[in-house]
Amino acid sequence: MVAFASAPWPWYVAGPVIGLFVPVLLILGNRLFGVSSTLRDVCAIVFPRKIEFFHYDWKRKHLWNLLFVAGIPIGGFLAAHWAGSQNVAISEATRLALAKLGIHDFSGPAPIEVFTWSALLTVRGFVSVIVGGFLVGFGTAYAGGCTSGHAISGLADLQLPSLIAVIGFFAGGLIATHFILPLLF
């Protein structure tokens, strides 16, 4: 069991497991799923009754989502310390494309040339992590949700705004990959 849990799951197992979230949520009477929506819940916990927008029953409606989000860093910690190799499997074509951008070290879960404290003090590290993080947060707020919420729940619920958001996510990813990253690196 430990070997199965610590190895990458094939697409034909992981995809249906993720897809089962939608019917389970609908059966439980909740149509929202996503990571970004928990920010409001956290604010409701920290600022109860101080701001009207955060005055609602988060325990009854969203506790499960908070537990899900809390599981993300816990799962990351467990994977980093007990799942064996931390190296990410990257295709040779991707390695060559990243090498052209100056990224060569693939010994950990993320490229060291971009995701370290010393790299954060460089222009490309600052833009990648700080500016990129701000843009992701802004885009999430502007789109009314994150990729997991729109792509899993919104599309399954046949919501047009989610379709538009997912198309925007993919278009933004393609633009960043083919135009912004080559300029930055």
N, C-alpha and C positions, 0 to 999 in steps of 0.2 A: 504493500500500500504506500509506503514512504517513497519507493522508487517511482511509482505512478504519479504521486503528487508533486515530486520534485523535478520531474522531467517536463519538457514542453508538451502540451497536449496537441494532438493533431487537429486540424481545422474541422474535421467532421465530428469531433467531440466537443471542442470549445465553442463552435458556432451554435449548435443546438442548445447547449447549456446557457449561453448568453440569451438566445432567443426565447428560452423558457421564462425569462424574467417578465416579459410582457403579459402572457396569460396569467401568471401568478399574481402580478400587480392588479390586473383587471378583476380577478376573482376576489382579491382582498379589498377591492373598492378604491384602489389608489391608481391614478393614471400618471403620476409624476415619477420619473426616475432620472437621476443625474447627480453629478458631483457639485456643480456650481449652485444648485438650489439650496444646498445645505449652509451656504454662507448666511442666508437670512435666518436659518434656524440657530446658528451659532450666535448671531447678534441677538436673537430673542432670548437666548440663555444668558448672555452677558449683560444685556440691558433690559431686563424684564420691567415692563410698565413705564419705562422712562420715555420711550418713543412709541407713538401710537402704531406705526407700521409694524413694529416687532411685538405687538400685543396680540397674541393668538395662542392656541393650544398646540404647541409644537410637539409635545410628548405623545399626544394621541395620534396625530397625523403623520409625523415625520421622524419619529424615533428610529424606525427601521433604517431609514436612509442615512441618519447620522452614524448608526452602527456600521453600515456598509462603508461609509467614507472613513471611519476610524480603522476599518480593516485594511485599507490601502497601505498606510505606512506600517502597520503591524505585519501585513503580508510581505511588504518589501524588506523589512528587517529580518523576518524569518527566512526569506529566500536568500538574502545576502549572507546570512550566517550559517544556514543549515542545508541549503539546496545544492551544494556542490559548486561546480564551476560558475563563475559570475560573468564569463565572457559571453557576449551576444553573438549569435550566429549571423554573419553578414556574408552575402554573396560576393564573389570575386569581382563582379562588375561594379557593385556598390563600393567595395574597397578601392578600386581603381578610380572611380569618380571622386571619392572623398580624398584620395591621395592628391589628385589634381588641385583640390582646394586647400591642401596643406595639413590634412588630418591623417595621421599615420598610426597612432597608438590605439589599438583596439583591445588592450589587455584587460579592460574592466567593463562595467555595464554601460559606460558613456565615454565618448572621446575626451581624453585628458586635455587635449589642446583647447577645448572649449569649456569644459565643466569642472574646473578647479578654482580655488580661491585666487591663485596667482593669475590664471587666465581671465578672471573677472576684472582684473585691473587693465586688461588690454581693450582696445576698441572693439574688436570682434567678439570678445567674451562678454563685454558690457552690453553690446547691442543684442547679442544672442540671448543672454539670460535676463537682463533687467528690462531692456526695451521690448524684447519678445514676450516676456512675462506680462508686462503692462498691456501690450496689444492683445494678448490672449484673454486677459481679464476684461479689458474693454469690449472686445468682440463678444465674449460670453454674455456680458450685461446687455449689450446692444441687441444681440440675437435672441435674448430671452432664454438662454440655456446653453449648455455645453454640447460637445459632440455626442457624448453618450446619451444625454437626455433627448436630443433631437433625433439622432440616428436610430436609437433603439425604441424609445417610447413614442416619440412624435411621428415617425414614419409608420410604425405599426398601428398607430391611431389614425392614420391617413390625414394628418394635419398639413395643410399647404405651407404654413410658415416654417415647419420643420423641413420640408422638402427644399424650400428656398435656402434655409440656413445650411443644410447639408451640402447643397450645390456650392454655396459660398465658401464653406470650409474646404472643399476639394479644390475649388478654383484658387483660393488663397494659398493652399499648400503647393499647388503647381507653380503659381507665380513666385512664391518664396524659393522653391527648389531650383527653378530654372533661371530666375532673374536676380533675385535679391542675394541669395547665398553666393553665387559667383562674384558679385560685386563686393560683398563683405569679406570674403576670404580670398 
